[in-house]
């Protein structure tokens, strides 16, 4: 019997679906069940394609997976107690240890009373478990068709941006660029990286780069924190010849295409030595990038039947081949743990991030993990909300899709809320928050 409280999430308390007036409640009752239903639809609709790829014996595994996903949806809606995992995936022991530790602490381990962040991560890890326990479908990504379609629709739309970057020689390191011009282009690409997951819904395939940049300018009023000038000053004031940037990635499609353009600019104009793209090791939150998706994006750009695409795609592939760009997938990104816990829970990953000169963190889920999914007072300083996570200077590019925020000016949240009551969850508002403090300071 789930206990539901008819209230919003109290201040300074972790988000949870037990609060009926929080976004966690409709997310667990409506949004995630729809996502699970789409996975069932995919397995049913594309069964013949899957069988052709994985063999005739996969038919029974598909049938079993459909039943298990339907059962998962039922368990979630009826708030059953969380169960331990049994697959041979490398994170199974870590997940089970975490579950046992929470139970020892007396936490209510079910979908509605547990912390929303942990509950959501548990759902996606349970989806992974369904396929990890199969012999033939072990490597199947149940979200792959959605991501492939997202990339397919994004590729034509990004062409105008590629042409703009090429014709203006923005990514040509041999061409001198004035500092004010470089700052302008840097800020443009930062905004495109931020708003990338909105372009797929708002732009037509024949949109020009002017459409894209004008759209980003129109969204400036929705950018409630913009620390990109601070970041630009930091990049310009230090010697970047031996510098490393870590990109903690989010979504496939237009977003990753914009991310890669920004990363290219960092290499060519700011002379960053190495960019580490940190992606998810397993299918996660539908559209999150895994290594296979990353390579598919680069290959699709390199093979696209337009010269400017091929030129950019081949350069990106060369970055990968020569180690200028590296794709890494640590298991921590797919655990139900927050980032301030990382120093104690995964000291090796934390130590690796300490080698970075800058961490660029993308998306709402990463922001939630960074802020520990706590409903902070909106004026709480960003440096306080991130707790013990400060391996390197950090900037977060996030469109708001959950009801938590920090680092705002007094009265700013109230003013925005009067204009758009659902501003925290609509995905229409964005932030670029920078924290220059690191353990090395």
N, C-alpha and C positions, 0 to 999 in steps of 0.2 A: 504494500500500500504506500504510494508515494505521498509525501507531505508537501503541499503547495501553499505558499504564502502569498496572499493577495496584496502585493506591494512591489515597489521598485527595489533594485538592489541598494542596500544601505551604503552610505559613504564609507570608504576605506575597507570594504568587504569584497571578497572575491566574487566574481560573477557566477551565477548558478541558475539553472532552469527551475529551481524551486521558487524563485521570485517571479510571479506570474506577469508582472508588468515590466519585466526586463526583456531584452531581445533574445536572451538565452532560451526563454520558454517557447516562443513560436519557432525558434530555430530547431529545437529538439522535437517539437510536436508536428511541425509541417515541413520545414526546409530539408532537413536531413532524411526523413522518410521518402520525400520525393526523389532525392539523390539515389537512395537505395533502390527505389522502383525503376529508375532509369538504368541502373546496372542490370536488373532483371530483364528489362526490355531489350537491352543490348545483347545479353546472352541468348535470349529467345530469337530476336530478329536476325542476328549474325551467326547463328548456330552453325550453318553450313560452312561459312568462311572459317570459323574457329576450328571445326572438324578437319577441314582441308589443310589447315596449318599445323594442327597438333595431332592429327590421326583419328581414325574411326573410333577408337576406344575412348576418345574424349567426350563422346556423346553422353555417357553415363556420368562423367565428372561434371559436365555442364548441368545436367539435371540435378545432381546433388548440390551444386553451388547455388542454383536458383532456389532450392528448398532452404538452404542454410541462410541465404540473404533474407528471404522472407521471414524466417524465424528470428533473425537478428532484428529486423524492423519491429516485429511483435514484442521482442524482449525490451527494446528501447521504449516503445510506446507504453508498455506496462511497467516500466522502470524495474526490471529484474536486476538482481545483484550481479556485479561484475564477476567474471570467471577468469581463471588463469589461462595462459596460452600453452599449447603443446607442440607447435611446429618446431622444426629445426632451424628456423631463421636465427641469425646471430643476435638479435635483440630480445629473444624470448625470455632469457634469464633476467635481463634488466627489467623488462616489463613486470614479470612475476614478482621480482624482489620489491619493486615499487608498490605493487598492489598489496603485498603482504605488509609492507611498512605502513601504508596508509590504514590498513585494517587494524594493525597493532596500536595505531594512534587514535583509534575509535571513530574514524571517519565513516560516513555513510556511503558505501561504494555502490551507488546505483546511478542511472542515467540522469535523474532529476535532482537528487540531493547532493551529488558530488559537485566539485567545481566544474563549471562549464568547459573550461579549457581542457581539463583532463578527460571529461566525458566525450567531447568531440574527438579528441585524439584517440581515445579508446575505440570509438566506433570505426574509425578508419583503419586502426590496427587490427580490429576484428574482421574487417573486409579483407585485409591482407591475409589474415590467418586462414580464411576460407579457401583461398587459392594456394597458400603455402603448404597446406596439408594434402594437396592433390599431387598425383604423380606426373600427369601430363600437363596440367594447367598451372604448374608452379610458377612459371615466369609470365603468365598472362597479366596484362595491365587492363583492368576492367574499364578504365577511363580513356584508353588510347584512342578510340574512335572519336570521342568528343574533342580531344586535344588535336588530333589530325585535322578535323574539320575546322577548328579554330585557327590553326596555322594556314590552312588552305584559303580561308577568307581574309586573313591578315596580309598575306604576301602581296596581292595586288595593291592594297592600300598603302603599303610602306614604300612603294616604288618612287613616289614623288619625293619622299625624304631622301632616299638613296641618290636620286638625281641632284637634289639640292646640295647634298654633302659633296658629291663628286664634282659638279660644275663649279662650285665655289671653292674647291680644293681645301675644304675644311679638314679633311683627314690626310692631307699631304704634308708630312712633317718637313719637307724641303722648302715649303712656301712660308715666308714670314707673315705673321699675323699680329696686328697691333693688340695690345693688352685689352683695350676696351672691346674690341671685336671678339677676342677670344672669350672674354667674360660673357658677352651676349650669347655666343653660340653655346657655351657651357651651360648657361642658365636655361636656354631653350631645350637642350638635350636632357637636362635634369627634369624639367617639367614633362617632357615627353615620356621619360622613364616613369615618372610618378603617375601620369594619367593614362599610361599605356593600356590598362585593362578597361578603360572607358571608350577608347577609340573604336574598338570592335563593334560597339553598339551604336555609336554616334556618327561614324563616317561612312560615306559611300565608297565603293571600291575605286572610283575614278577621282577621288579627292586629290587636290593638289597639295603641295607642301604649304602653300599659303593657307589653305583650308585648315591644315593640321595646326600650324602655328597660331592662326587666328583663333581656332577653337581653344587652344591652350591659353591664349591671352584672355578669351572670354571667361575661362575658368579661374583666372587670377583672383576674382572676388571670392572664390570658394577655397582659395589657398590661405588657410587661417594662420599658419606658421611657415615662414619662408627663411630658413637659415642658409640658403645656398650662397649668398654673398660671403658669409663667414667661412664656408668651406672653400670657396674660390680663393680667398685671401690666404687660407692655410696652405692650399696646394701651391700657390705662387711664392710663398715665403720660405719654402723648404726645398732642399736639394732632393729631387725625386729620382736621381739616377739609380739608386739602389732600393727604391721604394716598392712595397707590395700593397695592393688593394684587394680586399676580400669582399666579394659580392655575394650576399646571402639572398638567394633567388626566391622568386614567387611564381608567377604564372607563365604559361606557354602563350603562343599567339603573338599579338601585337606588342604585348608587354615585353617579352624577351627580346624581340627584334629591336625595340627602343633601348633596352638594357645593353645590348651588344654594341649599338651605335655609340652609346655613352662610354662604354669600356674602350672602344676603339679610339675615341677622342682622348681618353686618359693616357693611352699608350703613345699616340702620335703627337699630341700637343703638350702633355704634361710629363712625358718621358717616364711614365711609370714602368718599372722593370718587369713586373709580373702581376697578372690579375688571376686570383683564385675564384672560380665560380662554384659556390657551395650550394649544391642541389639536393633534393630529397633522394634517399636510397631506395625507397619503395613508392608505389602509387599513393598519392596523398592529397586530400582535399580537392579532388577531381582534377583541377587544372595545373597543379604544381609540377614544376619541371623535374624530371628524373634524367639520368645520364643519356638514355636512349632518345629522349625528347630533344635534348640539347644538340646532339649530333644530327638529328633529323632536321632541325632548324638550319644549321650551318650548311648541310648538304643540299637542302631545298633551295636556299639562296644561291649557292654555287652552281646549281643545275638549272636554275630558272632561265627560260629562253629570252632573256634581255641582258645585254652586255654589262650594264652597270651593276646588276645583281651578281653576275658571275665574277666580276672584278672584286666586289666587296666580299662575296662568299669565299673566294679563293684566298683572299688576304686573311679572313677569319680562320680558315682551315690551316693556313701557314702559321698563324699565332698558336694554334693548338699543337701542330706538329713540332714546333720549335720550343714549346714550353713557356712561351710568353703568356698564353692563356692555359689554365689548367682547370679541369672539371673534377671536383671532389664531392663525395657523398658520405658524410659522417652520420651515424645512426642517431645522434643526439637530436637532429632536426625533426625526427619522427618519434620522439618520446613524448610523454605527457608532462614533461618538466619545463620549468621556466628557465630563462637565461641567467638570472642572478644565481641560480643553483649550479651553473655549469662549472664554476671554479672548483667546487667540491665534488660534483658528480662525474665530471669528465675533465679532469685536469690536463690531459693531453691535448684535447681540442682547444681548451682555453689557452694553453701555452702556445699552440700553433697560431691562434688569433693574435696573440701578443707580438708576433713577428710582423704583423700588419701595420702599415702606416695609416690606413683608413679602412673602416668597415662601412660598406653601403648595405643597408638592410631594407628589404623590399616587403611591402604588403601588410595587411591587417593582422594576419595570424602571427607573424614575427613580432609585430608591435605588441600584441596581447601577451606573448611570451616574455617580451622584454619588460613590460609593465606588470608582470605577474598576474595578469587578468584581474587586477584590483580596480574597483570603482573609486579612483582617486578624486580628491577635490581638484577641479580643472586647473586651478592656479598652482598646483604642486609643481615645483621645478622638475624639469625632465631629468636632471642629474640625480635628483633624489629618487624618482620613480624607478630608475633602472637599477637601483640598489647596488649590489656588488658586481655588476657586469660592466667592467670598464677595461677590457684588455687593450683597447686602442681607441683613438678618436673615432666617433661613430655618427653617421647620419642615417636617419630613417625616412624613407619615402613611402607614405601610407595614405591610401584613401580609406576613409572611416566607414567601416561596416560592422562595428560593434560599439556598445555603449560604454566606452571608457576613453579618457583623454587626459592629458596633463600639459603643463607648460604654457597655458594660456594667460593672457593679461586679465587683470580684475575686470569683471563685467562682460568679457568677450563671449563666454559661453552663453550667458543669459541673453545677450543681444542676438546672437545667431539663432538661438532656440526660439525666440519670438518670431523670427522671420521664417524659419523652417524647423518645426518641432521634431522632425525625424532626422535631423542633420547628422546625428552620430551614427546612424545605421544605413543611410540611403546610398552611401558610396559616392556622393556628389562632392563632399568636402575632403580636402587633402591637407597634409602637413609634410614639411621637410624640416625635421628637428635635428639639430647638431649638438653633440656633446664632445667637447674637445679634451675632456679629462681622460687620462688613461693611467694604468698602473706604472707606466714608465715616467710619468710627470714627476 
